[in-house]
Amino acid sequence: MSLRTDTQTRLGTVRQYPGDLAVVSLLAIFTYLVVTSLGEGSAFRLLATLPLVLFLPGYALVATLFPARERVAQETTATAIDVETYPRGIDLAERLGLAFALSLAVVPVVALVLAVTEWGLATDPIAATLAVVTVFLAQLGAIRRLRVPESKRFSVAPLAALSRSQREDTTAGTLSSIILGVAIVAAVGALLVGLIAPLSAGGFTQLALYSEGDGGELVAGELEDEVEPGESVPATIEIENQEGEDVTYTVVVQQQVLENGAVMDRAALETRTVSVADDEAVVEEFNVAPAAEPGETVRIAVLLYEEEPSGVPTAEDAVADTNFWVTVTEPDAEVEE
């Protein structure tokens, strides 16, 4: 008899297990499996990540904090002696709003913790940690909810909530719940658009300037700043194309003479066209020979255009630009005998 009673008790507990928290736990596990099994750049992987980042951890945390349903008007107006003591509850709309907000609070905390561990901020450990946190909080929330009397326990029953709201004069509460629900949908929709829709501004082009180190590697910011008359400065540029299509660029190497920060004179030293495939980078080598007088310091500008420049090339018209300074040294004076 004791075995049958114990079995019945356990079966009853299983039947009473909150269905919404079971769904949340299963979704967290499913999302983790999807994220870790699909490759980078998969649209389905991104869609599967959204609930794990935006909703599931927060909902499980809300369930832990508020295991009871909202109190009706009769309960809130009753005396303290008549009201049975149990945790304060909130309605479904408030739960959804808090779930969204708390998820946005949980994710940065997880990221900060992972940042100081050996796993780092890779996608797989973040997804695994969020799934574990969600499942743990869901089980804790289920335990807390089952300890609340069944009549006071929160359960996902939209039809029952609707009929209860119709019986009670709660126009203001219903209106606030509707407004909160609309705000949640709008916020989630805005995030979906921002994460999934392409940016209207399109892609970008990146230009970098390097010199060649002693071992043949490219080094940034170490170009020669002095040359003798007639000599050239070896320079290497890298053009990275992230425009979403193949682009043929025009590179203009220009000598500029400045006075009080304003360009007073320009001279084109070299013009070159470079074709770069989408999502690729091309390295081009230049030998820049300044056409300056001995003792003069000039600025060498590298201007990049997606088409041939119209008129005098300037940095304002270029899609990207970089520069360096160089001084043409005075020749050594010959010693007369």
N, C-alpha and C positions, 0 to 999 in steps of 0.2 A: 504493500500500500504506500509506503514511504517513497519507493522508487517511482510509482505511478504519479504520486503527488508532485515529486520533484520534476519529473518529466513534463507534466502539465504546466507547472510553474514556468519552466524554461520556454516551452512552446508559447505560453501566453505572453512572456516577455518579448519573444521574437515577433509575435503578431503585433505587439504594441510599439515596436521599434518605429520611430518616425520615418515615414516614407520619403519626405523631402530631404532629410539628411542622408538617407541611403542613396538617393539619386545624386546628391552632391558628391558623396564619396566616390561613387562609381564614375561619375563624370571627371573627377580629378585624376583618377587612375587612367581612364581612357585617354584623356588629353595628354598626359605624360607619355603614354605609349605612342600616340600619334606624333608628338613633337620629336621624340627620340628616334622614330623609325623613318620619318620623311627627311629629305635633304633640304639644305638651305635654299631659300627662294621659292618654296612651294606655297601657293596661295592657300591650299587647304590647311597646311601647317600653321600659317598665320591666323586663319580663322579659328582653328582649334585652340590657339594660344590665348585668344581674347578672353573667353570665360574664365580661364585659369588666372589671368592677370586682373581682370576687371570685376569679377563677381564671386566666384566660388569661395576663396578664402574669407572674404568679408561676410558672406552669408553664414558660413560655419561659425565665425566669431560672434555674429549677432545671435545665433541660436544658443551659444554658450552664455552670453550675457543676459538674454531675455527668453527664458524657457517657457514662460507663461503667455497666455493670450491677453489681449487688451481687456481692461475691465469695463463693463457696461455701466450705464448711468446709475442703475440701482445699486451697484456695488460701490461706486465712488461716493454716493450720498449716504450710504449706510453708516452706522456708528462703528467705532473701532471694535466694540464688543461683538457685533454681529458679523463683521467681516473676518473671514478666515485668513490668517496670515500666509501669504505666498508671494514669490517674487513678482515685481511689477512687469507687466507685459506691454507689447506694442502691436499695432495692427500690421497687416501684410504689406501695405504700401510703405509704411515706415521701415519695415524690415528690408524691403528692396532698396530703398534709398540709402539706408545705413550700410547695406551690403556693398553697394557700389562705392561709397565713400571710404569705408574701412579697408576694402581691397586696395584702393589707391594708397592707403597708409601702410598696409602690410608689405606690399611689394618693395618699397624703398628700404624697409628694415631688413628684409631678406637679402637685398642686393648689398647693403652695407656689411652684413655678416659674412656673406660669401666672398666679398672683396678682400678680406683679410685671411682667407683660407687658401689651401693649396688648389682648390677647384676653380677659384676665380669666378668671373662673371660670364662664363660660357652659357649657351642656351640650355644644354642638358642639365647641369647642376641646378640652374634656376628653376627649371620645370620640375625637377625631382623634389627640390626643397618646398616649392609651393604646393605640390601634390601631397607631400607628407604633412605639412602644416595644416592643409585643408582637411585631410582625413582625420588627423588627431583632434582638431577642434570640433569636427562633426561628431566624433564619438563622445567627446566631453559634453557637447551640447545635448546629445541623446541621453546621456546619463542624467544630466540636470533636468531635462524635460520629463523623463520618466519618474523623477522624484516629486514632481508637481502633481497634485490631485488631478485625476482625469478630467473632471469638469472644468478645471482651471487651465488645463494644458493647451499650449498652442498646437494647432494642426492646420495643415493646408487644406482648407475646404472653402473654395471661392463661392460656391453656391450658397452654403450656409451663411457665410459672411454677408453675402448680398441680401439674403432674406432677412437677416438680423438687422441690417442697416435700414431696410424698408420698414420694419416694424417699429424701429426707434426713430425719434425725431433728432437726427444727427446730421442735419443739412450742412452745417459748417464743417464738421469732421469729414463728411463725404467729399465736399468740395476741395478741402485741403489735400485729401488723399489723391484726388484726380489730378490736381496741380502738381503734386509731388511725382506722381507716375509719369506725367507728361515731361517734367523736367529730367527725369531719369532717362526716358527714351531719347530725348533730345541730346543729352550729354553723351550717351552711348553712341548714338548716330554720328555725332560730331567726331568722336574718336575713331569710329570705323572709317569715316571719310578720310580723316587725316592719315590713317595707317594704310589703307588699301588704295585709295584713289591716287593717281600720279599727281605730282606737284605741277601747278599751272605754269610755273616759271621754267620748266624743262630741266635740262641737265646743266653741266658746267664744264669748263676747260681749266686745266691747271698748268701753270708754267713754272719751272724751277731752273735755277742757274747753279752750275757746279764747276769745280776744277778737278783735275786729276791728281790724286795723291801719289806718294812714292811707290806704293804697291799696285798702282793702276786702278784703285777704287775711286769712285766719285765722292768728292768732299764739298760740302756747301760752305760758301762764305770765305774761301781762301784763295781768291784769284789774285794775280800779281797786281800791285798798285803802282808800280814804277816800271817803265820801259825806256830803253834808249831810242833815239830818233830812228825811225825806219823799222823798228822791231814790232812784233805783234804779241798779243796776249792770248794764249790758248784758253778757250772757254767751251763748256758743254752745257746745252740746254736740254731739258726733258719736257715734252708736251704730252699731257695726259688728256684723253678725250673721253668725257662722260656725257656727251650731248645726246645720246640715244641713236646716233647715226654716224656713218663715216663722214669725215670732214677733211677738206684740203685747206690747210692753213697757209698764210703768208707771214713769214718772219722778216722783220726789218730790224737790222742792227744800225743804230743811229748814234752819232757823236753829238753831244749837246754842250754848249757853252752857257754857263749860268752866271747871273749877276743879281745879287740880293734875292736869291731863290727863284728868279724868273729865267726862263730859257730865252737867251738873246740870239743864239745862232744854232742851226741844226745842219748836220751833214750825214747823208746816208752812206754807210760804209759797206753794207751788203744787204741784198734782198734774196730770199729763198722761199720756195714753196715746199711744204711738207704734208704728205697725206697720212692721216692717222685713222685707223679703224676704230669703230665704237668700242669702248671699254678696253682700249689698249693705250700704251705709252710708247713714244718714240724718242730716242736720244740722237741729237745732232751736235756735231763738233764744229766749232768756228775758230778761226785765227783772226783776231780783231787787231788791226793795225791803226792806231789813232793818227788822224791827220791834223796834229796839233803842233804848235811851235815848241821848241825846247823851253823847259821851265813852266809850261802851261799845264794846268790840271783840268781835265774834262770829264764829263759823265758819259758813260757808254750805256745806252738804253736798248733793251731788247723788247720790241713791240710785236704783239701777236694779233693777227686778224683772221677772221673766218673767210674773208674775201680780200681781194686786192684793195688797199686803202685808197680812198678818193681824196685827192689833194695832198697836203703835207701831212705825213704820219705824225700823230700825237698820241700820248698815253690816254687822253680822254676818249679817243675813238677806238682804242684797242680793246679786245676782249680780255687780254691779260698782258701784263708788262712786268719787267724787272730791270735792275740796273746795277752798275758798279762804277767806281771812280778809278781813274788812272792818271798818273803824272808822267809827262815826257821829260826825262832828265836832261840837264845841260851836258853837252859834250865836255870831256876832260880837256883843259887848256894845255896846249903844247908848250913845253918848256924850251925857250930859245937859248941856244948856246952862245 
